[in-house]
Amino acid sequence: MTWTEVPSYLCLALYALATVASLAGVLGRSARVKKLACLLCAAGFAFHTLWLVISIAGGAFSAVSRGFYLLPLSWCLALAGLLVSRRQNMDIALHFVAPWGFFLGACALGFSGTPGSLPLAGPLFILHLAAIFAGVGVMAVAAGAGALFLWQESAIKHKTPLEGFRKDLPALGALDRVNAMATLIGFPCYSLGILCGFLWARISWGSFLSGDFKEWISLLILAVYALLFHQRQALGWRGRKPAILALVIFAASLFSMFVVNTVLSTQHGF
């Protein structure tokens, strides 16, 4: 193991410890342990950032590979969780970030030796990827908040007493605000990413659409994202429906990355 690999292993170790501490703190209702989990997650993000910088500086991302997609995506997810935790005073966002940061980071490390076949060609293509990562990253945090929202709402609807660690979960209104903030930031980012991708395809491949299934699933995600954005901004949607759509968007994004990119034939570097 070289010194350049140290940040990746430290990042994963800290995220793993943060996940264990988070679970212990939530189940044991220990504020001290939950605070430790947040500190471990923040430290993991610091090494995550260093890992990403070293990978870019070392030329590991000269072409798109599976590892390329997963490492920046997991970094954007962690950043979104940190921002939500700070802006909304909701430490539980970091409890969600830690296991996902570990999982996606471990997958990125596992795929790091996979050669890329689609070169990074210019700022338009880089902007396409960065905006997509940002849009999916913030929606990942919204999906976590959405899952908690649906769980809490079901308990309230069935008049199930909120006992134990469930008493410490954020209120429904706070979870809905996470969805609103993520939608407001994520939809423009994702839309910009799709637009840049199609413009780059037109310049490089001669057409906006090539019939690749990756493009169609991206358009489907954009359509659901647009529905969520419109309904929240124009019609004032709140609560259950936005929570469900956030979960749909994140699930479709994972399907695109883990199924489309690895199982189906695609021109997007796999």
SERO-4910 file (N, C-alpha, C, O; in steps of 0.05 Angstrom, whole numbers):
BEGIN
 pado doro    nc1    nc2    nc3   cac1   cac2   cac3    cc1    cc2    cc3    oc1    oc2    oc3
  Met    A     17    -24      0      0      0      0     18     25      0     35     28     17
  Thr    A     13     43    -19     28     68    -21     14     89     -4     -9     86      5
  Trp    A     28    112      0     17    134     16     -8    146      3    -25    156     17
  Thr    A    -10    144    -23    -34    155    -37    -59    139    -31    -81    149    -35
  Glu    A    -56    114    -23    -79     97    -17    -89    100     12   -111     91     19
  Val    A    -72    113     29    -79    115     57   -105    130     62   -122    121     77
  Pro    A   -110    154     48   -135    168     53   -160    152     47   -180    154     61
  Ser    A   -159    134     27   -182    118     20   -189     99     42   -212     96     49
  Tyr    A   -169     86     53   -174     66     74   -182     80    100   -199     70    115
  Leu    A   -170    103    106   -178    118    130   -207    128    127   -222    128    146
  Cys    A   -213    137    103   -241    146     98   -261    124    104   -281    128    118
  Leu    A   -256    101     92   -275     78     96   -276     70    125   -297     63    136
  Ala    A   -253     69    139   -252     61    167   -268     81    184   -283     72    202
  Leu    A   -265    106    179   -280    126    195   -310    125    189   -326    128    207
  Tyr    A   -317    121    164   -346    119    157   -357     94    171   -380     94    181
  Ala    A   -342     72    171   -351     47    184   -355     51    214   -375     43    225
  Leu    A   -335     64    227   -337     70    255   -361     89    261   -375     86    281
  Ala    A   -365    109    243   -387    127    247   -414    113    245   -433    119    259
  Thr    A   -415     93    226   -440     78    224   -446     62    249   -469     62    258
  Val    A   -426     49    260   -430     33    285   -437     52    308   -455     46    323
  Ala    A   -422     74    310   -428     93    332   -455    105    329   -469    110    349
  Ser    A   -464    111    304   -490    122    299   -512    102    308   -531    110    322
  Leu    A   -509     77    300   -529     57    308   -530     54    338   -551     52    350
  Ala    A   -506     53    351   -506     50    380   -518     75    394   -532     72    414
  Gly    A   -512     98    383   -522    123    395   -552    125    393   -565    134    411
  Val    A   -563    118    369   -591    120    365   -606     99    382   -626    106    395
  Leu    A   -597     74    381   -611     53    396   -608     58    426   -627     52    441
  Gly    A   -585     67    435   -581     72    463   -589     99    472   -588    105    496
  Arg    A   -598    116    453   -607    143    459   -586    158    475   -591    172    495
  Ser    A   -561    156    466   -538    169    479   -529    193    462   -519    189    440
  Ala    A   -533    217    472   -525    241    458   -495    242    454   -485    251    433
  Arg    A   -480    231    473   -450    232    471   -441    214    448   -424    221    433
  Val    A   -453    190    446   -445    171    425   -454    182    397   -439    179    378
  Lys    A   -477    194    396   -486    205    371   -468    229    362   -463    232    338
  Lys    A   -459    244    381   -441    266    375   -414    254    365   -403    265    346
  Leu    A   -405    232    377   -381    219    367   -385    210    339   -366    212    322
  Ala    A   -408    199    333   -414    189    306   -412    212    285   -401    208    264
  Cys    A   -422    235    293   -421    258    275   -392    267    270   -385    274    248
  Leu    A   -376    267    292   -348    275    289   -333    255    271   -316    263    255
  Leu    A   -338    229    275   -325    209    258   -333    212    229   -317    209    211
  Cys    A   -359    219    224   -368    222    197   -355    247    184   -347    246    161
  Ala    A   -352    268    200   -339    292    189   -310    287    183   -299    296    163
  Ala    A   -296    271    200   -268    264    195   -267    246    170   -248    249    154
  Gly    A   -286    228    167   -287    211    143   -290    227    118   -277    221     98
  Phe    A   -306    248    120   -310    266     96   -284    280     90   -278    285     66
  Ala    A   -269    288    110   -243    302    105   -224    284     90   -212    293     70
  Phe    A   -222    259     98   -205    240     83   -217    233     56   -203    226     37
  His    A   -243    233     55   -257    228     29   -249    250      9   -243    244    -14
  Thr    A   -249    275     18   -241    297      1   -212    294     -8   -205    298    -31
  Leu    A   -194    286     11   -166    282      4   -163    260    -16   -147    261    -35
  Trp    A   -178    238    -12   -178    216    -30   -186    224    -59   -173    217    -78
  Leu    A   -207    241    -61   -217    250    -87   -196    268   -100   -191    265   -124
  Val    A   -184    286    -85   -164    304    -96   -139    289   -106   -129    294   -128
  Ile    A   -130    269    -90   -107    254    -98   -113    237   -123    -96    235   -141
  Ser    A   -137    227   -125   -145    211   -148   -145    228   -173   -136    219   -195
  Ile    A   -156    252   -171   -157    270   -194   -129    279   -202   -122    279   -226
  Ala    A   -113    286   -182    -86    296   -188    -68    274   -199    -50    279   -215
  Gly    A    -74    249   -191    -58    226   -201    -67    216   -228    -55    197   -239
  Gly    A    -87    228   -240    -96    220   -266   -114    195   -267   -118    183   -288
  Ala    A   -124    187   -243   -141    163   -242   -167    167   -257   -179    148   -266
  Phe    A   -175    193   -260   -201    198   -273   -197    211   -301   -212    228   -310
  Ser    A   -176    201   -315   -172    211   -342   -193    201   -361   -197    212   -383
  Ala    A   -206    179   -353   -229    168   -368   -249    158   -348   -243    150   -326
  Val    A   -275    159   -357   -297    151   -340   -296    120   -336   -295    105   -355
  Ser    A   -296    112   -310   -298     84   -303   -319     82   -281   -330    102   -272
  Arg    A   -324     57   -272   -343     54   -250   -335     68   -225   -351     81   -212
  Gly    A   -309     66   -219   -299     80   -196   -302    110   -198   -306    124   -178
  Phe    A   -299    121   -222   -302    149   -226   -330    159   -218   -333    179   -204
  Tyr    A   -350    144   -226   -378    152   -219   -382    151   -189   -394    169   -177
  Leu    A   -373    130   -176   -381    125   -148   -366    142   -128   -377    150   -108
  Leu    A   -341    149   -133   -325    165   -114   -336    194   -112   -341    203    -90
  Pro    A   -338    208   -135   -350    235   -132   -379    235   -123   -387    254   -109
  Leu    A   -394    215   -131   -422    214   -122   -424    211    -92   -439    225    -78
  Ser    A   -408    193    -80   -408    189    -51   -398    214    -37   -408    221    -15
  Trp    A   -379    229    -50   -370    254    -38   -392    275    -38   -396    289    -18
  Cys    A   -407    277    -60   -429    296    -61   -451    289    -41   -462    307    -28
  Leu    A   -456    263    -37   -476    255    -18   -467    263     10   -483    273     26
  Ala    A   -442    258     17   -431    265     43   -433    295     48   -440    305     69
  Leu    A   -425    311     27   -426    340     30   -455    349     34   -460    367     51
  Ala    A   -474    338     20   -502    345     23   -511    339     51   -526    355     64
  Gly    A   -503    316     62   -510    309     89   -499    328    110   -513    336    129
  Leu    A   -474    336    106   -462    356    124   -476    383    123   -481    395    144
  Leu    A   -484    391     99   -498    417     96   -525    416    109   -534    435    123
  Val    A   -540    394    105   -566    391    117   -564    390    147   -580    403    161
  Ser    A   -544    376    157   -540    374    186   -535    402    198   -545    408    219
  Arg    A   -520    418    183   -513    445    194   -536    464    190   -542    479    208
  Arg    A   -548    464    166   -569    484    160   -595    478    175   -609    496    185
  Gln    A   -602    452    177   -627    444    190   -623    435    219   -643    427    231
  Asn    A   -599    436    229   -593    426    256   -604    398    260   -618    392    279
  Met    A   -597    381    241   -608    353    240   -585    333    238   -577    326    215
  Asp    A   -574    325    261   -551    307    260   -557    280    248   -539    266    239
  Ile    A   -583    273    247   -590    247    236   -583    245    207   -581    223    196
  Ala    A   -580    267    193   -571    267    165   -544    254    163   -538    240    143
  Leu    A   -526    259    182   -500    247    182   -501    217    188   -484    201    179
  His    A   -520    209    204   -524    181    210   -532    166    184   -526    142    181
  Phe    A   -546    179    166   -553    167    141   -529    168    122   -525    149    106
  Val    A   -513    189    123   -490    192    105   -469    171    110   -457    160     91
  Ala    A   -463    165    135   -441    147    142   -443    120    128   -424    112    115
  Pro    A   -465    105    130   -466     79    117   -465     81     87   -453     64     73
  Trp    A   -479    101     75   -478    104     46   -451    113     37   -441    104     16
  Gly    A   -437    130     52   -410    138     45   -392    114     45   -375    112     27
  Phe    A   -395     97     65   -378     73     66   -384     54     43   -366     44     30
  Phe    A   -410     49     38   -417     30     17   -408     40    -11   -395     25    -26
  Leu    A   -414     65    -18   -406     75    -44   -376     78    -46   -365     73    -67
  Gly    A   -363     87    -24   -334     89    -24   -321     62    -28   -301     60    -42
  Ala    A   -331     41    -14   -320     15    -17   -323      4    -46   -305     -8    -57
  Cys    A   -347     10    -58   -351      2    -86   -332     17   -104   -321      6   -123
  Ala    A   -328     43    -99   -309     59   -115   -281     48   -113   -267     46   -133
  Leu    A   -273     40    -89   -246     28    -85   -244      1   -100   -224     -5   -112
  Gly    A   -265    -14    -98   -265    -40   -111   -264    -38   -141   -252    -55   -155
  Phe    A   -276    -17   -152   -276    -13   -181   -253      4   -191   -252     11   -215
  Ser    A   -235     12   -173   -214     32   -180   -196     21   -202   -184     37   -217
  Gly    A   -194     -5   -204   -176    -16   -225   -190    -20   -252   -177    -29   -271
  Thr    A   -216    -14   -253   -231    -18   -278   -223      4   -298   -226     28   -292
  Pro    A   -212     -3   -321   -204     17   -340   -229     31   -352   -249     19   -357
  Gly    A   -226     57   -356   -248     73   -368   -245     74   -398   -222     75   -409
  Ser    A   -267     74   -412   -266     75   -441   -277    101   -453   -277    105   -477
  Leu    A   -287    118   -435   -298    144   -445   -282    167   -434   -284    173   -410
  Pro    A   -265    179   -450   -247    200   -440   -262    225   -431   -283    232   -442
  Leu    A   -251    238   -411   -262    264   -402   -254    285   -422   -231    293   -424
  Ala    A   -274    294   -437   -268    311   -460   -279    339   -455   -301    345   -464
  Gly    A   -264    356   -442   -271    384   -441   -289    392   -418   -301    374   -404
  Pro    A   -291    418   -413   -307    428   -390   -337    422   -392   -349    419   -371
  Leu    A   -348    420   -416   -377    414   -418   -383    387   -407   -403    383   -393
  Phe    A   -366    367   -413   -370    340   -403   -366    339   -373   -381    325   -359
  Ile    A   -346    353   -363   -341    353   -334   -364    366   -319   -372    357   -298
  Leu    A   -375    388   -331   -398    402   -318   -422    383   -318   -437    383   -299
  His    A   -425    368   -340   -447    348   -341   -446    329   -318   -466    324   -304
  Leu    A   -422    318   -313   -419    298   -291   -422    311   -264   -436    300   -246
  Ala    A   -409    334   -260   -410    348   -234   -439    355   -226   -447    351   -203
  Ala    A   -454    365   -245   -482    373   -239   -499    349   -234   -517    350   -217
  Ile    A   -495    327   -248   -510    302   -243   -504    292   -215   -522    284   -200
  Phe    A   -478    292   -207   -470    283   -181   -484    299   -159   -493    289   -139
  Ala    A   -484    326   -163   -497    344   -143   -526    338   -141   -537    337   -119
  Gly    A   -540    335   -164   -569    330   -163   -576    304   -150   -596    302   -135
  Val    A   -560    283   -155   -566    257   -143   -558    257   -113   -571    245    -97
  Gly    A   -535    271   -107   -526    271    -80   -545    284    -60   -551    273    -39
  Val    A   -557    307    -67   -576    320    -49   -602    304    -48   -615    303    -27
  Met    A   -609    291    -70   -634    275    -69   -630    250    -52   -650    239    -42
  Ala    A   -605    240    -50   -600    217    -33   -607    224     -4   -619    207     10
  Val    A   -599    247      5   -605    256     32   -635    260     35   -647    252     56
  Ala    A   -648    271     15   -677    274     15   -691    247     17   -712    244     29
  Ala    A   -680    227      3   -692    200      4   -690    189     32   -709    176     42
  Gly    A   -668    193     46   -665    185     74   -686    198     91   -699    185    108
  Ala    A   -689    225     88   -709    239    103   -737    230     96   -755    228    113
  Gly    A   -741    223     70   -767    213     61   -774    186     74   -797    182     82
  Ala    A   -755    169     76   -760    143     89   -768    146    118   -786    133    128
  Leu    A   -754    164    132   -761    170    160   -788    183    162   -804    177    180
  Phe    A   -794    200    143   -821    213    143   -843    193    141   -862    194    156
  Leu    A   -840    174    121   -861    154    117   -864    136    142   -886    128    149
  Trp    A   -841    130    154   -842    113    178   -856    127    201   -873    115    214
  Gln    A   -848    152    205   -861    167    227   -890    172    221   -907    169    240
  Glu    A   -897    179    197   -925    184    190   -942    159    194   -964    161    204
  Ser    A   -932    136    186   -947    111    190   -951    105    219   -973     96    227
  Ala    A   -931    110    236   -934    106    265   -955    124    277   -971    116    293
  Ile    A   -955    149    268   -975    169    278  -1003    161    268  -1023    163    283
  Lys    A  -1005    153    243  -1031    146    231  -1043    122    246  -1068    121    250
  His    A  -1026    103    253  -1036     79    267  -1035     82    297  -1040     63    312
  Lys    A  -1030    107    306  -1030    113    335  -1011     95    350  -1016     87    373
  Thr    A   -988     89    337   -967     74    351   -951     92    369   -941    112    360
  Pro    A   -948     85    394   -933    103    413   -904    106    403   -891     86    396
  Leu    A   -894    130    404   -866    135    397   -849    130    422   -846    147    439
  Glu    A   -837    106    422   -822     98    445   -793     95    438   -786     92    414
  Gly    A   -776     95    458   -747     90    454   -734    111    436   -740    135    439
  Phe    A   -717    102    418   -702    120    401   -720    135    382   -711    156    371
  Arg    A   -744    126    377   -762    139    358   -770    167    368   -779    184    353
  Lys    A   -768    170    394   -775    197    406   -755    218    397   -761    242    397
  Asp    A   -731    209    390   -709    228    383   -709    235    353   -693    252    344
  Leu    A   -726    222    337   -727    227    309   -738    255    303   -754    265    318
  Pro    A   -729    268    281   -739    295    275   -769    295    270   -781    274    262
  Ala    A   -781    318    274   -810    321    268   -815    319    238   -797    323    222
  Leu    A   -840    312    231   -848    310    203   -842    335    188   -833    334    165
  Gly    A   -847    358    200   -842    384    186   -813    388    180   -806    398    158
  Ala    A   -795    380    198   -766    383    193   -757    364    171   -741    372    154
  Leu    A   -768    340    170   -760    321    149   -771    331    122   -757    328    101
  Asp    A   -794    343    122   -805    354     97   -788    378     87   -785    382     63
  Arg    A   -777    393    105   -760    416     97   -735    406     83   -725    420     65
  Val    A   -725    383     92   -701    372     78   -708    365     49   -693    371     31
  Asn    A   -732    354     45   -741    348     18   -743    373      1   -735    374    -22
  Ala    A   -755    394     13   -759    419     -1   -732    431     -9   -729    440    -32
  Met    A   -713    432      9   -687    443      4   -672    427    -18   -660    439    -36
  Ala    A   -673    401    -15   -660    384    -35   -671    387    -63   -657    387    -82
  Thr    A   -698    389    -64   -711    393    -90   -704    419   -103   -699    421   -127
  Leu    A   -703    440    -86   -697    467    -96   -668    468   -107   -663    482   -127
  Ile    A   -650    454    -95   -622    454   -104   -617    433   -125   -604    438   -145
  Gly    A   -628    409   -120   -622    386   -137   -633    387   -165   -620    379   -184
  Phe    A   -658    396   -168   -670    396   -195   -655    414   -215   -650    405   -237
  Pro    A   -648    439   -208   -633    455   -227   -606    442   -234   -597    443   -257
  Cys    A   -593    430   -214   -567    417   -219   -570    394   -238   -555    391   -257
  Tyr    A   -589    377   -232   -593    353   -249   -601    361   -277   -592    349   -297
  Ser    A   -618    381   -279   -627    391   -306   -603    401   -322   -600    396   -346
  Leu    A   -586    417   -308   -562    427   -321   -544    404   -330   -533    405   -352
  Gly    A   -541    384   -313   -525    361   -321   -535    347   -345   -520    339   -363
  Ile    A   -561    343   -346   -573    329   -370   -570    346   -395   -562    335   -416
  Leu    A   -574    372   -393   -571    390   -416   -543    389   -426   -538    387   -450
  Cys    A   -523    392   -408   -495    391   -416   -488    364   -429   -472    363   -448
  Gly    A   -500    343   -418   -494    316   -430   -504    314   -458   -491    302   -475
  Phe    A   -528    324   -463   -539    322   -490   -524    340   -510   -520    333   -533
  Leu    A   -516    364   -500   -500    382   -517   -473    369   -524   -464    370   -547
  Trp    A   -461    356   -504   -435    343   -509   -439    320   -529   -422    316   -546
  Ala    A   -461    305   -526   -466    283   -544   -470    293   -573   -460    280   -592
  Arg    A   -484    316   -575   -488    327   -602   -461    335   -615   -457    331   -639
  Ile    A   -444    347   -599   -418    355   -609   -400    331   -615   -386    331   -636
  Ser    A   -400    311   -597   -381    289   -600   -391    266   -617   -376    254   -633
  Trp    A   -417    260   -615   -428    237   -629   -447    245   -653   -455    227   -668
  Gly    A   -453    271   -655   -468    280   -678   -498    279   -674   -513    286   -692
  Ser    A   -508    271   -650   -537    270   -645   -541    274   -615   -524    266   -599
  Phe    A   -564    285   -608   -570    289   -579   -576    263   -565   -569    259   -542
  Leu    A   -589    244   -579   -596    218   -568   -584    196   -586   -586    197   -610
  Ser    A   -574    176   -573   -562    153   -587   -579    128   -584   -573    107   -596
  Gly    A   -600    130   -568   -616    106   -562   -606     89   -540   -617     68   -534
  Asp    A   -585     99   -527   -573     85   -504   -593     84   -481   -606    105   -475
  Phe    A   -597     61   -468   -616     59   -445   -608     78   -423   -626     87   -408
  Lys    A   -582     83   -419   -573    102   -398   -586    129   -402   -593    143   -383
  Glu    A   -589    138   -427   -601    164   -433   -631    164   -426   -641    183   -415
  Trp    A   -644    142   -431   -673    141   -426   -679    140   -396   -698    152   -387
  Ile    A   -663    126   -381   -667    125   -352   -661    152   -340   -673    160   -320
  Ser    A   -641    166   -351   -635    193   -342   -658    212   -347   -664    230   -331
  Leu    A   -671    210   -371   -694    226   -377   -717    220   -359   -733    238   -351
  Leu    A   -721    194   -352   -742    187   -334   -738    199   -306   -756    209   -294
  Ile    A   -713    198   -297   -706    210   -271   -712    240   -272   -723    252   -253
  Leu    A   -704    253   -294   -709    282   -298   -739    288   -297   -747    308   -285
  Ala    A   -755    271   -310   -784    276   -310   -796    274   -282   -813    291   -275
  Val    A   -787    254   -266   -797    252   -239   -787    275   -222   -802    286   -206
  Tyr    A   -762    283   -226   -751    306   -212   -767    331   -219   -773    347   -201
  Ala    A   -773    335   -245   -789    358   -253   -817    358   -241   -827    379   -232
  Leu    A   -829    335   -239   -855    333   -226   -854    341   -197   -870    357   -188
  Leu    A   -834    331   -183   -830    338   -155   -826    368   -152   -838    381   -134
  Phe    A   -808    379   -168   -802    407   -166   -826    424   -172   -832    443   -157
  His    A   -841    418   -193   -865    434   -200   -886    432   -179   -898    452   -171
  Gln    A   -891    408   -170   -913    405   -150   -906    418   -124   -924    429   -110
  Arg    A   -881    418   -116   -873    432    -91   -875    462    -95   -885    476    -77
  Gln    A   -864    472   -117   -862    501   -121   -889    514   -129   -896    536   -120
  Ala    A   -903    500   -147   -927    512   -159   -952    505   -142   -970    522   -139
  Leu    A   -954    481   -133   -978    472   -119   -975    468    -89   -994    462    -75
  Gly    A   -950    473    -79   -946    472    -51   -947    444    -39   -955    440    -16
  Trp    A   -940    424    -55   -940    396    -44   -923    394    -19   -901    407    -18
  Arg    A   -932    379      0   -917    373     24   -923    345     33   -943    333     26
  Gly    A   -905    334     49   -911    309     63   -905    284     48   -883    280     38
  Arg    A   -925    267     46   -921    239     37   -913    237      8   -894    222      1
  Lys    A   -926    251    -10   -920    248    -39   -892    256    -46   -878    242    -60
  Pro    A   -883    280    -36   -855    287    -42   -835    267    -30   -814    262    -42
  Ala    A   -841    256     -7   -823    236      5   -821    211    -13   -799    200    -16
  Ile    A   -844    202    -24   -844    179    -41   -828    185    -67   -813    168    -76
  Leu    A   -832    208    -79   -818    215   -103   -788    217    -99   -772    210   -117
  Ala    A   -779    227    -76   -751    228    -70   -739    200    -69   -717    195    -79
  Leu    A   -753    181    -57   -744    153    -57   -743    142    -85   -725    126    -91
  Val    A   -763    148   -102   -764    138   -129   -739    149   -145   -726    134   -159
  Ile    A   -733    175   -142   -711    187   -156   -685    174   -148   -668    167   -165
  Phe    A   -681    170   -122   -656    159   -113   -653    129   -121   -632    120   -129
  Ala    A   -675    114   -119   -675     86   -127   -669     83   -157   -654     66   -165
  Ala    A   -681    101   -173   -676    100   -202   -647    107   -208   -635     96   -226
  Ser    A   -635    126   -193   -607    133   -197   -589    110   -190   -569    105   -204
  Leu    A   -595     95   -168   -579     72   -161   -582     50   -182   -562     37   -189
  Phe    A   -606     47   -192   -610     27   -214   -593     34   -238   -581     17   -251
  Ser    A   -593     60   -245   -577     69   -268   -547     63   -264   -534     54   -283
  Met    A   -537     67   -240   -508     63   -235   -500     34   -231   -479     26   -240
  Phe    A   -516     19   -217   -508     -8   -210   -519    -29   -228   -508    -51   -229
  Val    A   -540    -23   -243   -551    -43   -262   -545    -35   -290   -533    -51   -305
  Val    A   -553    -11   -298   -549     -3   -326   -520     -2   -333   -512    -11   -354
  Asn    A   -503      9   -314   -475     13   -320   -459    -13   -319   -437    -15   -330
  Thr    A   -470    -34   -307   -454    -59   -304   -466    -82   -319   -452   -101   -326
  Val    A   -492    -82   -324   -505   -105   -336   -512   -100   -365   -508   -117   -383
  Leu    A   -523    -76   -370   -533    -70   -397   -511    -58   -414   -491    -47   -404
  Ser    A   -514    -60   -440   -495    -48   -459   -500    -18   -460   -522     -9   -465
  Thr    A   -478     -2   -456   -481     27   -456   -456     40   -467   -434     28   -466
  Gln    A   -459     64   -478   -436     78   -488   -422     95   -467   -402    109   -473
  His    A   -432     94   -443   -422    113   -422   -399    102   -406   -398    105   -382
  Gly    A   -380     89   -420   -355     83   -408   -353     57   -393   -335     54   -377
  Phe    A   -371     39   -397   -371     14   -382   -372    -10   -401   -372    -33   -392
***
